Amino acid sequence: NLHGNHDEIDFEFLGTDGPPFILQTNIYAGDSGGREQRIKLQFDPTKDFHNYAILWNKKEIKLLVDKKAIRVYLNKNGARFPKGPMAAEATLWNGDSWASGGKKIDWSKAPFQLHFRGFTIAA
């Protein structure tokens, strides 16, 4: 991405293990973040598949878990709103300095795995 044109819409799972199981969402637009929101999931996301979806249009962004909206971000006048092309990415990174309440990652449990089922992108 070019400087000044970096957009993201994120689902971020925080921590090392739960409970609580924390999901953080973020709307990153035009190289500007700071729109994080956290929710406590009412289930263990490691035990079964769940449906995570992003519906993004010119008016709003809806982030959904199991078909229920957990966040709606409106495209209001003056607000930074993602409008550029994006790519789908899945990563694991070390955020134990801020994302896990100070609990360090147990690297002896590697390799860490992520599984997708029914992954689709419609544009």
VEXNUVO-782959 format. One record per atom (N, C-alpha, C): x, y, z; residue number from 1; atom name. Coordinates in nm, 4 decimals, decimal comma, always signed. Example, Ala and Ser with C-alpha at 12.3 -4.5 7.8 and 13.67 -1.06 7.14 Angstrom:
! residues 2
<u=+1,3190; v=-0,5690; w=+0,7800; pos=1; site=N>
<u=+1,2300; v=-0,4500; w=+0,7800; pos=1; site=CA>
<u=+1,3200; v=-0,3300; w=+0,7800; pos=1; site=C>
<u=+1,2850; v=-0,2250; w=+0,7080; pos=2; site=N>
<u=+1,3670; v=-0,1060; w=+0,7140; pos=2; site=CA>
<u=+1,2900; v=+0,0030; w=+0,7870; pos=2; site=C>
***
This chain:
! residues 123
<u=+0,0835; v=-0,1195; w=+0,0000; pos=1; site=N>
<u=+0,0000; v=+0,0000; w=+0,0000; pos=1; site=CA>
<u=+0,0873; v=+0,1249; w=+0,0000; pos=1; site=C>
<u=+0,0404; v=+0,2260; w=-0,0669; pos=2; site=N>
<u=+0,1121; v=+0,3521; w=-0,0717; pos=2; site=CA>
<u=+0,0903; v=+0,4303; w=+0,0562; pos=2; site=C>
<u=+0,1918; v=+0,5029; w=+0,0991; pos=3; site=N>
<u=+0,1788; v=+0,5854; w=+0,2190; pos=3; site=CA>
<u=+0,0607; v=+0,6806; w=+0,2018; pos=3; site=C>
<u=-0,0224; v=+0,6910; w=+0,3038; pos=4; site=N>
<u=-0,1387; v=+0,7774; w=+0,2983; pos=4; site=CA>
<u=-0,2610; v=+0,7094; w=+0,2408; pos=4; site=C>
<u=-0,2475; v=+0,5825; w=+0,2015; pos=5; site=N>
<u=-0,3584; v=+0,5136; w=+0,1390; pos=5; site=CA>
<u=-0,3770; v=+0,3739; w=+0,1979; pos=5; site=C>
<u=-0,3402; v=+0,3557; w=+0,3230; pos=6; site=N>
<u=-0,3485; v=+0,2248; w=+0,3877; pos=6; site=CA>
<u=-0,4828; v=+0,2102; w=+0,4581; pos=6; site=C>
<u=-0,5628; v=+0,1148; w=+0,4138; pos=7; site=N>
<u=-0,6928; v=+0,0863; w=+0,4745; pos=7; site=CA>
<u=-0,6953; v=-0,0567; w=+0,5265; pos=7; site=C>
<u=-0,7643; v=-0,0786; w=+0,6395; pos=8; site=N>
<u=-0,7839; v=-0,2127; w=+0,6968; pos=8; site=CA>
<u=-0,9190; v=-0,2179; w=+0,7663; pos=8; site=C>
<u=-0,9766; v=-0,3361; w=+0,7671; pos=9; site=N>
<u=-1,0918; v=-0,3675; w=+0,8512; pos=9; site=CA>
<u=-1,0545; v=-0,4980; w=+0,9210; pos=9; site=C>
<u=-1,0448; v=-0,4960; w=+1,0541; pos=10; site=N>
<u=-0,9835; v=-0,6076; w=+1,1267; pos=10; site=CA>
<u=-1,0757; v=-0,6766; w=+1,2257; pos=10; site=C>
<u=-1,0579; v=-0,8088; w=+1,2333; pos=11; site=N>
<u=-1,0962; v=-0,8909; w=+1,3472; pos=11; site=CA>
<u=-0,9648; v=-0,9356; w=+1,4093; pos=11; site=C>
<u=-0,9427; v=-0,9075; w=+1,5362; pos=12; site=N>
<u=-0,8195; v=-0,9453; w=+1,6047; pos=12; site=CA>
<u=-0,8557; v=-1,0183; w=+1,7337; pos=12; site=C>
<u=-0,8064; v=-1,1415; w=+1,7481; pos=13; site=N>
<u=-0,8291; v=-1,2178; w=+1,8695; pos=13; site=CA>
<u=-0,7133; v=-1,1903; w=+1,9639; pos=13; site=C>
<u=-0,7440; v=-1,1389; w=+2,0814; pos=14; site=N>
<u=-0,6411; v=-1,0949; w=+2,1749; pos=14; site=CA>
<u=-0,6196; v=-1,1975; w=+2,2850; pos=14; site=C>
<u=-0,4967; v=-1,2029; w=+2,3313; pos=15; site=N>
<u=-0,4640; v=-1,2875; w=+2,4449; pos=15; site=CA>
<u=-0,4003; v=-1,4185; w=+2,4037; pos=15; site=C>
<u=-0,3713; v=-1,4996; w=+2,5026; pos=16; site=N>
<u=-0,3068; v=-1,6274; w=+2,4786; pos=16; site=CA>
<u=-0,4027; v=-1,7437; w=+2,4971; pos=16; site=C>
<u=-0,4886; v=-1,7351; w=+2,5918; pos=17; site=N>
<u=-0,5954; v=-1,8332; w=+2,6119; pos=17; site=CA>
<u=-0,6979; v=-1,7682; w=+2,7035; pos=17; site=C>
<u=-0,8137; v=-1,8226; w=+2,7094; pos=18; site=N>
<u=-0,9193; v=-1,7593; w=+2,7884; pos=18; site=CA>
<u=-0,9738; v=-1,8551; w=+2,8890; pos=18; site=C>
<u=-1,0845; v=-1,8253; w=+2,9492; pos=19; site=N>
<u=-1,1596; v=-1,7024; w=+2,9307; pos=19; site=CA>
<u=-1,0971; v=-1,5845; w=+3,0057; pos=19; site=C>
<u=-1,1347; v=-1,4617; w=+2,9767; pos=20; site=N>
<u=-1,2303; v=-1,4247; w=+2,8723; pos=20; site=CA>
<u=-1,1660; v=-1,4346; w=+2,7350; pos=20; site=C>
<u=-1,2499; v=-1,4486; w=+2,6328; pos=21; site=N>
<u=-1,2058; v=-1,4487; w=+2,4944; pos=21; site=CA>
<u=-1,2406; v=-1,3122; w=+2,4368; pos=21; site=C>
<u=-1,1382; v=-1,2360; w=+2,3999; pos=22; site=N>
<u=-1,1552; v=-1,0975; w=+2,3573; pos=22; site=CA>
<u=-1,1347; v=-1,0874; w=+2,2061; pos=22; site=C>
<u=-1,2314; v=-1,0254; w=+2,1400; pos=23; site=N>
<u=-1,2224; v=-0,9952; w=+1,9979; pos=23; site=CA>
<u=-1,2142; v=-0,8441; w=+1,9840; pos=23; site=C>
<u=-1,1096; v=-0,7979; w=+1,9172; pos=24; site=N>
<u=-1,0950; v=-0,6552; w=+1,8918; pos=24; site=CA>
<u=-1,1213; v=-0,6305; w=+1,7437; pos=24; site=C>
<u=-1,1993; v=-0,5255; w=+1,7156; pos=25; site=N>
<u=-1,2202; v=-0,4827; w=+1,5777; pos=25; site=CA>
<u=-1,1497; v=-0,3493; w=+1,5597; pos=25; site=C>
<u=-1,1096; v=-0,3221; w=+1,4351; pos=26; site=N>
<u=-1,0459; v=-0,1946; w=+1,4060; pos=26; site=CA>
<u=-1,0812; v=-0,1528; w=+1,2645; pos=26; site=C>
<u=-1,1030; v=-0,0246; w=+1,2481; pos=27; site=N>
<u=-1,1251; v=+0,0361; w=+1,1175; pos=27; site=CA>
<u=-1,0059; v=+0,1290; w=+1,0942; pos=27; site=C>
<u=-0,9271; v=+0,0984; w=+0,9944; pos=28; site=N>
<u=-0,8060; v=+0,1737; w=+0,9638; pos=28; site=CA>
<u=-0,8258; v=+0,2376; w=+0,8272; pos=28; site=C>
<u=-0,8161; v=+0,3703; w=+0,8197; pos=29; site=N>
<u=-0,8455; v=+0,4381; w=+0,6937; pos=29; site=CA>
<u=-0,7440; v=+0,5485; w=+0,6665; pos=29; site=C>
<u=-0,6910; v=+0,5491; w=+0,5439; pos=30; site=N>
<u=-0,5968; v=+0,6534; w=+0,5033; pos=30; site=CA>
<u=-0,4790; v=+0,6664; w=+0,5966; pos=30; site=C>
<u=-0,4192; v=+0,5540; w=+0,6349; pos=31; site=N>
<u=-0,3052; v=+0,5485; w=+0,7271; pos=31; site=CA>
<u=-0,3388; v=+0,5950; w=+0,8675; pos=31; site=C>
<u=-0,4653; v=+0,5935; w=+0,9043; pos=32; site=N>
<u=-0,5061; v=+0,6382; w=+1,0370; pos=32; site=CA>
<u=-0,5861; v=+0,5291; w=+1,1071; pos=32; site=C>
<u=-0,5390; v=+0,4884; w=+1,2250; pos=33; site=N>
<u=-0,6089; v=+0,3886; w=+1,3051; pos=33; site=CA>
<u=-0,6800; v=+0,4552; w=+1,4210; pos=33; site=C>
<u=-0,6728; v=+0,3912; w=+1,5374; pos=34; site=N>
<u=-0,7325; v=+0,4493; w=+1,6574; pos=34; site=CA>
<u=-0,8818; v=+0,4273; w=+1,6689; pos=34; site=C>
<u=-0,9367; v=+0,3314; w=+1,5943; pos=35; site=N>
<u=-1,0802; v=+0,3040; w=+1,6013; pos=35; site=CA>
<u=-1,1059; v=+0,1642; w=+1,6572; pos=35; site=C>
<u=-1,0225; v=+0,1206; w=+1,7489; pos=36; site=N>
<u=-1,0364; v=-0,0125; w=+1,8057; pos=36; site=CA>
<u=-1,1571; v=-0,0197; w=+1,8992; pos=36; site=C>
<u=-1,2250; v=-0,1327; w=+1,8958; pos=37; site=N>
<u=-1,3292; v=-0,1639; w=+1,9932; pos=37; site=CA>
<u=-1,3127; v=-0,3107; w=+2,0312; pos=37; site=C>
<u=-1,3299; v=-0,3399; w=+2,1597; pos=38; site=N>
<u=-1,3158; v=-0,4769; w=+2,2096; pos=38; site=CA>
<u=-1,4490; v=-0,5284; w=+2,2625; pos=38; site=C>
<u=-1,4725; v=-0,6575; w=+2,2363; pos=39; site=N>
<u=-1,5893; v=-0,7236; w=+2,2943; pos=39; site=CA>
<u=-1,5438; v=-0,8561; w=+2,3550; pos=39; site=C>
<u=-1,6147; v=-0,8994; w=+2,4579; pos=40; site=N>
<u=-1,5918; v=-1,0315; w=+2,5154; pos=40; site=CA>
<u=-1,6847; v=-1,1290; w=+2,4451; pos=40; site=C>
<u=-1,6252; v=-1,2291; w=+2,3818; pos=41; site=N>
<u=-1,7049; v=-1,3318; w=+2,3162; pos=41; site=CA>
<u=-1,7702; v=-1,4193; w=+2,4224; pos=41; site=C>
<u=-1,8900; v=-1,4638; w=+2,3950; pos=42; site=N>
<u=-1,9637; v=-1,5481; w=+2,4888; pos=42; site=CA>
<u=-1,9417; v=-1,6963; w=+2,4602; pos=42; site=C>
<u=-1,8366; v=-1,7272; w=+2,3835; pos=43; site=N>
<u=-1,8031; v=-1,8651; w=+2,3493; pos=43; site=CA>
<u=-1,6515; v=-1,8749; w=+2,3339; pos=43; site=C>
<u=-1,6018; v=-1,9973; w=+2,3345; pos=44; site=N>
<u=-1,4598; v=-2,0233; w=+2,3124; pos=44; site=CA>
<u=-1,4373; v=-2,0364; w=+2,1616; pos=44; site=C>
<u=-1,3728; v=-1,9382; w=+2,0983; pos=45; site=N>
<u=-1,3572; v=-1,9425; w=+1,9528; pos=45; site=CA>
<u=-1,2628; v=-2,0523; w=+1,9037; pos=45; site=C>
<u=-1,1937; v=-2,1194; w=+1,9951; pos=46; site=N>
<u=-1,1014; v=-2,2261; w=+1,9552; pos=46; site=CA>
<u=-1,1692; v=-2,3621; w=+1,9501; pos=46; site=C>
<u=-1,2914; v=-2,3727; w=+1,9991; pos=47; site=N>
<u=-1,3578; v=-2,5032; w=+2,0111; pos=47; site=CA>
<u=-1,4405; v=-2,5425; w=+1,8895; pos=47; site=C>
<u=-1,4833; v=-2,4435; w=+1,8086; pos=48; site=N>
<u=-1,5685; v=-2,4750; w=+1,6946; pos=48; site=CA>
<u=-1,5558; v=-2,3626; w=+1,5919; pos=48; site=C>
<u=-1,6037; v=-2,3891; w=+1,4715; pos=49; site=N>
<u=-1,6047; v=-2,2866; w=+1,3682; pos=49; site=CA>
<u=-1,7155; v=-2,1863; w=+1,3965; pos=49; site=C>
<u=-1,6883; v=-2,0604; w=+1,3654; pos=50; site=N>
<u=-1,7869; v=-1,9532; w=+1,3765; pos=50; site=CA>
<u=-1,7792; v=-1,8702; w=+1,2501; pos=50; site=C>
<u=-1,8866; v=-1,7984; w=+1,2212; pos=51; site=N>
<u=-1,8951; v=-1,7178; w=+1,1007; pos=51; site=CA>
<u=-1,8592; v=-1,5738; w=+1,1350; pos=51; site=C>
<u=-1,7480; v=-1,5249; w=+1,0794; pos=52; site=N>
<u=-1,7043; v=-1,3864; w=+1,0950; pos=52; site=CA>
<u=-1,7215; v=-1,3198; w=+0,9591; pos=52; site=C>
<u=-1,7902; v=-1,2077; w=+0,9552; pos=53; site=N>
<u=-1,8187; v=-1,1445; w=+0,8271; pos=53; site=CA>
<u=-1,7997; v=-0,9937; w=+0,8366; pos=53; site=C>
<u=-1,7610; v=-0,9362; w=+0,7227; pos=54; site=N>
<u=-1,7498; v=-0,7912; w=+0,7077; pos=54; site=CA>
<u=-1,8353; v=-0,7532; w=+0,5869; pos=54; site=C>
<u=-1,9320; v=-0,6672; w=+0,6103; pos=55; site=N>
<u=-2,0117; v=-0,6116; w=+0,5020; pos=55; site=CA>
<u=-1,9723; v=-0,4653; w=+0,4899; pos=55; site=C>
<u=-1,9184; v=-0,4280; w=+0,3748; pos=56; site=N>
<u=-1,8589; v=-0,2961; w=+0,3562; pos=56; site=CA>
<u=-1,9168; v=-0,2344; w=+0,2305; pos=56; site=C>
<u=-1,9788; v=-0,1184; w=+0,2456; pos=57; site=N>
<u=-2,0275; v=-0,0442; w=+0,1301; pos=57; site=CA>
<u=-1,9981; v=+0,1041; w=+0,1525; pos=57; site=C>
<u=-2,0469; v=+0,1910; w=+0,0667; pos=58; site=N>
<u=-2,0154; v=+0,3339; w=+0,0765; pos=58; site=CA>
<u=-2,0771; v=+0,4001; w=+0,1989; pos=58; site=C>
<u=-2,1820; v=+0,3401; w=+0,2566; pos=59; site=N>
<u=-2,2531; v=+0,3999; w=+0,3700; pos=59; site=CA>
<u=-2,2028; v=+0,3536; w=+0,5056; pos=59; site=C>
<u=-2,1584; v=+0,2258; w=+0,5144; pos=60; site=N>
<u=-2,1250; v=+0,1700; w=+0,6460; pos=60; site=CA>
<u=-2,0398; v=+0,0453; w=+0,6330; pos=60; site=C>
<u=-1,9825; v=+0,0085; w=+0,7476; pos=61; site=N>
<u=-1,9137; v=-0,1189; w=+0,7623; pos=61; site=CA>
<u=-1,9823; v=-0,1917; w=+0,8764; pos=61; site=C>
<u=-2,0258; v=-0,3147; w=+0,8509; pos=62; site=N>
<u=-2,0836; v=-0,3987; w=+0,9558; pos=62; site=CA>
<u=-1,9896; v=-0,5150; w=+0,9789; pos=62; site=C>
<u=-1,9547; v=-0,5373; w=+1,1056; pos=63; site=N>
<u=-1,8767; v=-0,6537; w=+1,1434; pos=63; site=CA>
<u=-1,9712; v=-0,7473; w=+1,2177; pos=63; site=C>
<u=-1,9757; v=-0,8721; w=+1,1726; pos=64; site=N>
<u=-2,0717; v=-0,9681; w=+1,2254; pos=64; site=CA>
<u=-2,0016; v=-1,0923; w=+1,2770; pos=64; site=C>
<u=-2,0584; v=-1,1513; w=+1,3823; pos=65; site=N>
<u=-2,0162; v=-1,2812; w=+1,4323; pos=65; site=CA>
<u=-2,1408; v=-1,3678; w=+1,4374; pos=65; site=C>
<u=-2,1347; v=-1,4802; w=+1,3685; pos=66; site=N>
<u=-2,2492; v=-1,5718; w=+1,3603; pos=66; site=CA>
<u=-2,3767; v=-1,4983; w=+1,3213; pos=66; site=C>
<u=-2,3642; v=-1,4125; w=+1,2204; pos=67; site=N>
<u=-2,4739; v=-1,3370; w=+1,1581; pos=67; site=CA>
<u=-2,5339; v=-1,2282; w=+1,2471; pos=67; site=C>
<u=-2,4689; v=-1,1972; w=+1,3599; pos=68; site=N>
<u=-2,5149; v=-1,0895; w=+1,4476; pos=68; site=CA>
<u=-2,4153; v=-0,9736; w=+1,4401; pos=68; site=C>
<u=-2,4663; v=-0,8533; w=+1,4141; pos=69; site=N>
<u=-2,3790; v=-0,7364; w=+1,4066; pos=69; site=CA>
<u=-2,3211; v=-0,7072; w=+1,5443; pos=69; site=C>
<u=-2,1887; v=-0,7007; w=+1,5504; pos=70; site=N>
<u=-2,1226; v=-0,6646; w=+1,6762; pos=70; site=CA>
<u=-2,0707; v=-0,5217; w=+1,6708; pos=70; site=C>
<u=-2,0636; v=-0,4669; w=+1,5477; pos=71; site=N>
<u=-2,0183; v=-0,3289; w=+1,5320; pos=71; site=CA>
<u=-2,0670; v=-0,2751; w=+1,3988; pos=71; site=C>
<u=-2,1117; v=-0,1495; w=+1,4008; pos=72; site=N>
<u=-2,1493; v=-0,0790; w=+1,2789; pos=72; site=CA>
<u=-2,0734; v=+0,0530; w=+1,2795; pos=72; site=C>
<u=-1,9982; v=+0,0774; w=+1,1729; pos=73; site=N>
<u=-1,9199; v=+0,2002; w=+1,1586; pos=73; site=CA>
<u=-1,9749; v=+0,2751; w=+1,0380; pos=73; site=C>
<u=-2,0316; v=+0,3930; w=+1,0632; pos=74; site=N>
<u=-2,0972; v=+0,4708; w=+0,9583; pos=74; site=CA>
<u=-1,9998; v=+0,5639; w=+0,8876; pos=74; site=C>
<u=-2,0222; v=+0,5832; w=+0,7594; pos=75; site=N>
<u=-1,9440; v=+0,6767; w=+0,6796; pos=75; site=CA>
<u=-2,0078; v=+0,8142; w=+0,6953; pos=75; site=C>
<u=-1,9638; v=+0,8865; w=+0,7965; pos=76; site=N>
<u=-2,0186; v=+1,0194; w=+0,8256; pos=76; site=CA>
<u=-1,9264; v=+1,1260; w=+0,7688; pos=76; site=C>
<u=-1,9797; v=+1,2429; w=+0,7477; pos=77; site=N>
<u=-1,8987; v=+1,3552; w=+0,6997; pos=77; site=CA>
<u=-1,7830; v=+1,3814; w=+0,7947; pos=77; site=C>
<u=-1,6640; v=+1,3887; w=+0,7390; pos=78; site=N>
<u=-1,5465; v=+1,4193; w=+0,8188; pos=78; site=CA>
<u=-1,4769; v=+1,2984; w=+0,8776; pos=78; site=C>
<u=-1,5441; v=+1,1841; w=+0,8824; pos=79; site=N>
<u=-1,4822; v=+1,0631; w=+0,9383; pos=79; site=CA>
<u=-1,3938; v=+0,9978; w=+0,8326; pos=79; site=C>
<u=-1,2823; v=+0,9427; w=+0,8755; pos=80; site=N>
<u=-1,2006; v=+0,8654; w=+0,7826; pos=80; site=CA>
<u=-1,2714; v=+0,7322; w=+0,7603; pos=80; site=C>
<u=-1,2831; v=+0,6933; w=+0,6346; pos=81; site=N>
<u=-1,3566; v=+0,5731; w=+0,5974; pos=81; site=CA>
<u=-1,2782; v=+0,4996; w=+0,4897; pos=81; site=C>
<u=-1,2579; v=+0,3687; w=+0,5051; pos=82; site=N>
<u=-1,1827; v=+0,2938; w=+0,4042; pos=82; site=CA>
<u=-1,2506; v=+0,3020; w=+0,2677; pos=82; site=C>
<u=-1,1707; v=+0,3310; w=+0,1649; pos=83; site=N>
<u=-1,2277; v=+0,3382; w=+0,0311; pos=83; site=CA>
<u=-1,1384; v=+0,2766; w=-0,0747; pos=83; site=C>
<u=-1,0187; v=+0,2356; w=-0,0370; pos=84; site=N>
<u=-0,9266; v=+0,1770; w=-0,1340; pos=84; site=CA>
<u=-0,9354; v=+0,0256; w=-0,1367; pos=84; site=C>
<u=-0,8713; v=-0,0347; w=-0,2372; pos=85; site=N>
<u=-0,8680; v=-0,1811; w=-0,2446; pos=85; site=CA>
<u=-0,7955; v=-0,2402; w=-0,1245; pos=85; site=C>
<u=-0,8405; v=-0,3579; w=-0,0826; pos=86; site=N>
<u=-0,7775; v=-0,4279; w=+0,0300; pos=86; site=CA>
<u=-0,7535; v=-0,5732; w=-0,0083; pos=86; site=C>
<u=-0,6741; v=-0,6415; w=+0,0721; pos=87; site=N>
<u=-0,6461; v=-0,7835; w=+0,0544; pos=87; site=CA>
<u=-0,6886; v=-0,8572; w=+0,1809; pos=87; site=C>
<u=-0,7201; v=-0,9836; w=+0,1676; pos=88; site=N>
<u=-0,7516; v=-1,0668; w=+0,2841; pos=88; site=CA>
<u=-0,6206; v=-1,1242; w=+0,3373; pos=88; site=C>
<u=-0,5997; v=-1,1105; w=+0,4681; pos=89; site=N>
<u=-0,4788; v=-1,1622; w=+0,5316; pos=89; site=CA>
<u=-0,5152; v=-1,2279; w=+0,6633; pos=89; site=C>
<u=-0,4392; v=-1,3282; w=+0,7002; pos=90; site=N>
<u=-0,4482; v=-1,3889; w=+0,8327; pos=90; site=CA>
<u=-0,3063; v=-1,3996; w=+0,8856; pos=90; site=C>
<u=-0,2838; v=-1,3444; w=+1,0039; pos=91; site=N>
<u=-0,1492; v=-1,3452; w=+1,0592; pos=91; site=CA>
<u=-0,1539; v=-1,3789; w=+1,2077; pos=91; site=C>
<u=-0,0420; v=-1,4202; w=+1,2575; pos=92; site=N>
<u=-0,0202; v=-1,4388; w=+1,4005; pos=92; site=CA>
<u=+0,1002; v=-1,3533; w=+1,4336; pos=92; site=C>
<u=+0,0839; v=-1,2643; w=+1,5299; pos=93; site=N>
<u=+0,1973; v=-1,1808; w=+1,5677; pos=93; site=CA>
<u=+0,1993; v=-1,1628; w=+1,7184; pos=93; site=C>
<u=+0,3147; v=-1,1305; w=+1,7649; pos=94; site=N>
<u=+0,3379; v=-1,1208; w=+1,9089; pos=94; site=CA>
<u=+0,2937; v=-0,9839; w=+1,9592; pos=94; site=C>
<u=+0,1782; v=-0,9812; w=+2,0233; pos=95; site=N>
<u=+0,1278; v=-0,8594; w=+2,0851; pos=95; site=CA>
<u=+0,1227; v=-0,8729; w=+2,2360; pos=95; site=C>
<u=+0,2102; v=-0,9607; w=+2,2919; pos=96; site=N>
<u=+0,1980; v=-0,9858; w=+2,4361; pos=96; site=CA>
<u=+0,2368; v=-0,8663; w=+2,5222; pos=96; site=C>
<u=+0,2919; v=-0,7622; w=+2,4618; pos=97; site=N>
<u=+0,3221; v=-0,6423; w=+2,5407; pos=97; site=CA>
<u=+0,1969; v=-0,5595; w=+2,5693; pos=97; site=C>
<u=+0,0854; v=-0,5847; w=+2,4960; pos=98; site=N>
<u=-0,0358; v=-0,5055; w=+2,5175; pos=98; site=CA>
<u=-0,1652; v=-0,5866; w=+2,5038; pos=98; site=C>
<u=-0,1635; v=-0,6975; w=+2,4306; pos=99; site=N>
<u=-0,2890; v=-0,7651; w=+2,3956; pos=99; site=CA>
<u=-0,3291; v=-0,8770; w=+2,4908; pos=99; site=C>
<u=-0,2438; v=-0,9174; w=+2,5810; pos=100; site=N>
<u=-0,2743; v=-1,0352; w=+2,6626; pos=100; site=CA>
<u=-0,2748; v=-1,0059; w=+2,8120; pos=100; site=C>
<u=-0,2837; v=-0,8804; w=+2,8477; pos=101; site=N>
<u=-0,2825; v=-0,8465; w=+2,9897; pos=101; site=CA>
<u=-0,1510; v=-0,8804; w=+3,0567; pos=101; site=C>
<u=-0,0425; v=-0,8788; w=+2,9797; pos=102; site=N>
<u=+0,0897; v=-0,9068; w=+3,0350; pos=102; site=CA>
<u=+0,1296; v=-1,0528; w=+3,0337; pos=102; site=C>
<u=+0,0374; v=-1,1427; w=+2,9963; pos=103; site=N>
<u=+0,0703; v=-1,2852; w=+2,9902; pos=103; site=CA>
<u=+0,1500; v=-1,3138; w=+2,8639; pos=103; site=C>
<u=+0,2636; v=-1,3784; w=+2,8788; pos=104; site=N>
<u=+0,3517; v=-1,4064; w=+2,7665; pos=104; site=CA>
<u=+0,3029; v=-1,5285; w=+2,6879; pos=104; site=C>
<u=+0,3361; v=-1,5310; w=+2,5595; pos=105; site=N>
<u=+0,3021; v=-1,6438; w=+2,4729; pos=105; site=CA>
<u=+0,3874; v=-1,7633; w=+2,5119; pos=105; site=C>
<u=+0,3255; v=-1,8791; w=+2,5203; pos=106; site=N>
<u=+0,3978; v=-2,0033; w=+2,5467; pos=106; site=CA>
<u=+0,4394; v=-2,0624; w=+2,4129; pos=106; site=C>
<u=+0,5597; v=-2,0289; w=+2,3690; pos=107; site=N>
<u=+0,6070; v=-2,0705; w=+2,2376; pos=107; site=CA>
<u=+0,6304; v=-2,2206; w=+2,2291; pos=107; site=C>
<u=+0,6343; v=-2,2903; w=+2,3430; pos=108; site=N>
<u=+0,6506; v=-2,4359; w=+2,3396; pos=108; site=CA>
<u=+0,5266; v=-2,5045; w=+2,2827; pos=108; site=C>
<u=+0,4143; v=-2,4330; w=+2,2743; pos=109; site=N>
<u=+0,2905; v=-2,4903; w=+2,2187; pos=109; site=CA>
<u=+0,2828; v=-2,4764; w=+2,0663; pos=109; site=C>
<u=+0,3859; v=-2,4181; w=+2,0047; pos=110; site=N>
<u=+0,3891; v=-2,4052; w=+1,8579; pos=110; site=CA>
<u=+0,4004; v=-2,5438; w=+1,7952; pos=110; site=C>
<u=+0,3559; v=-2,5667; w=+1,6748; pos=111; site=N>
<u=+0,3071; v=-2,4651; w=+1,5819; pos=111; site=CA>
<u=+0,1624; v=-2,4267; w=+1,6127; pos=111; site=C>
<u=+0,1313; v=-2,3013; w=+1,5907; pos=112; site=N>
<u=-0,0037; v=-2,2503; w=+1,6080; pos=112; site=CA>
<u=-0,0757; v=-2,2634; w=+1,4744; pos=112; site=C>
<u=-0,2055; v=-2,2958; w=+1,4789; pos=113; site=N>
<u=-0,2777; v=-2,3214; w=+1,3559; pos=113; site=CA>
<u=-0,4066; v=-2,2409; w=+1,3491; pos=113; site=C>
<u=-0,4437; v=-2,2069; w=+1,2265; pos=114; site=N>
<u=-0,5683; v=-2,1385; w=+1,1975; pos=114; site=CA>
<u=-0,6332; v=-2,2149; w=+1,0838; pos=114; site=C>
<u=-0,7616; v=-2,2421; w=+1,0957; pos=115; site=N>
<u=-0,8330; v=-2,3166; w=+0,9917; pos=115; site=CA>
<u=-0,9505; v=-2,2343; w=+0,9418; pos=115; site=C>
<u=-0,9677; v=-2,2322; w=+0,8109; pos=116; site=N>
<u=-1,0808; v=-2,1647; w=+0,7483; pos=116; site=CA>
<u=-1,1727; v=-2,2701; w=+0,6872; pos=116; site=C>
<u=-1,3006; v=-2,2405; w=+0,6888; pos=117; site=N>
<u=-1,3985; v=-2,3269; w=+0,6227; pos=117; site=CA>
<u=-1,5024; v=-2,2349; w=+0,5585; pos=117; site=C>
<u=-1,5312; v=-2,2567; w=+0,4325; pos=118; site=N>
<u=-1,6310; v=-2,1769; w=+0,3632; pos=118; site=CA>
<u=-1,5908; v=-2,0331; w=+0,3425; pos=118; site=C>
<u=-1,4636; v=-2,0077; w=+0,3214; pos=119; site=N>
<u=-1,4125; v=-1,8708; w=+0,3042; pos=119; site=CA>
<u=-1,4551; v=-1,8173; w=+0,1690; pos=119; site=C>
<u=-1,5181; v=-1,7001; w=+0,1671; pos=120; site=N>
<u=-1,5587; v=-1,6379; w=+0,0406; pos=120; site=CA>
<u=-1,5365; v=-1,4885; w=+0,0458; pos=120; site=C>
<u=-1,5124; v=-1,4318; w=-0,0712; pos=121; site=N>
<u=-1,5062; v=-1,2863; w=-0,0872; pos=121; site=CA>
<u=-1,5966; v=-1,2523; w=-0,2049; pos=121; site=C>
<u=-1,6868; v=-1,1590; w=-0,1819; pos=122; site=N>
<u=-1,7749; v=-1,1120; w=-0,2898; pos=122; site=CA>
<u=-1,7557; v=-0,9620; w=-0,3048; pos=122; site=C>
<u=-1,7375; v=-0,9167; w=-0,4266; pos=123; site=N>
<u=-1,7162; v=-0,7739; w=-0,4492; pos=123; site=CA>
<u=-1,8083; v=-0,7254; w=-0,5602; pos=123; site=C>
***
